[in-house]
Amino acid sequence: MIPVAQRTRFDCLTACLASIFECRYEDVPVFCDQETGESAPLWHVALDGWLADRGFAFLQRVREEGMDDDPMFCPWAYPGYWIVGVKSPRVDGEHAVVMCGRELVWDPHPEREQGHRGFLSADHFVPLDPARLRLDRPSVAPAGEPKIGAVT
């Protein structure tokens, strides 16, 4: 994961994806109107297409009523990189940050020290063809566990 900062007020998902997939910011679509923050029409379709080109599909899980709203206690955490949607302290809406396991490892907003106001959703990347995963690239897996690398 290579941290990529937001460039506009509403491009946190773009910055998180560029960070996790270690690509240039310009190579990731922007998924909402940069003036209003409104989601672009069919943004999930654009995201699915971008991820499919990299061998992955998008899986989003939304926090259910009664669930702890702290991402540290999210039941969907796993030992790789994923995105959590959190309540933004700056706007009335959702903000995307990068997690690794249960640890928040990157907030792309320049005012990241403000933190967040609770967990809203979990965004995972599911391999389209698990047999194509390479096991020779370093990963974030703990010592002694299988190290899963990039899709070839």
Residue pairs with C-beta under 8 A, 6 or more apart in sequence:
1 19
1 20
1 22
1 81
1 98
1 100
1 105
1 106
2 19
2 22
3 19
3 106
3 108
4 15
4 16
4 18
4 19
4 25
4 108
5 15
5 108
5 109
5 110
6 12
6 14
6 15
6 108
6 109
6 110
7 15
7 25
8 30
8 34
9 34
9 37
9 91
10 32
10 33
10 34
10 36
10 37
11 30
11 32
11 34
12 95
12 96
12 97
12 108
12 109
13 31
13 32
13 83
13 96
14 25
14 28
14 29
14 30
14 31
15 25
15 96
15 108
16 83
16 96
16 97
16 98
16 106
16 108
17 23
17 28
17 50
17 83
18 24
18 25
18 27
18 28
19 98
19 106
19 108
20 81
20 83
20 98
20 125
21 28
21 54
28 50
29 46
29 47
29 50
30 40
31 39
31 40
31 43
31 46
31 47
32 38
32 39
32 40
32 43
33 39
33 40
37 91
37 93
40 46
44 58
47 58
48 57
48 58
51 57
51 58
51 125
52 128
54 151
55 127
55 128
55 129
55 132
55 151
56 125
56 126
56 127
56 128
56 151
57 125
57 126
57 127
57 128
58 123
58 124
58 125
58 126
59 123
59 124
59 125
59 126
60 121
60 122
60 123
60 124
61 76
61 121
61 122
61 124
62 120
62 121
63 69
63 119
63 120
63 121
67 75
67 119
68 74
68 119
69 87
69 118
69 119
69 120
70 118
70 119
71 77
71 84
71 86
71 97
71 99
71 102
71 104
71 116
71 119
72 102
72 103
72 104
73 102
74 84
74 102
74 119
74 122
76 82
76 122
76 124
77 99
77 101
77 102
77 122
78 101
78 124
79 100
79 101
79 140
79 141
79 142
79 145
80 100
80 101
80 139
80 140
80 141
80 148
81 98
81 99
81 100
81 105
81 140
82 98
82 99
82 100
82 122
82 123
82 124
82 125
83 96
83 97
83 98
83 99
83 122
83 123
84 96
84 97
84 99
84 104
84 119
84 120
84 121
84 122
84 123
85 94
85 95
85 96
85 119
85 120
85 121
85 122
85 123
86 94
86 95
86 96
86 97
86 116
86 117
86 118
86 119
86 120
87 94
87 95
87 116
87 117
87 118
87 119
87 120
88 94
88 95
88 116
88 117
89 114
89 115
89 116
89 117
90 109
90 111
90 114
94 120
94 121
95 107
95 109
95 116
96 108
96 123
97 104
97 106
97 107
97 108
97 116
98 104
98 105
98 106
98 107
98 108
99 105
100 140
101 140
107 116
127 133
127 151
128 151
129 151
132 151
132 152
133 148
133 149
133 150
133 151
133 152
134 149
134 150
134 151
134 152
135 146
135 147
135 148
135 149
136 149
137 147
137 149
137 150
138 147
138 149
139 147
139 148
139 149
141 147
141 148
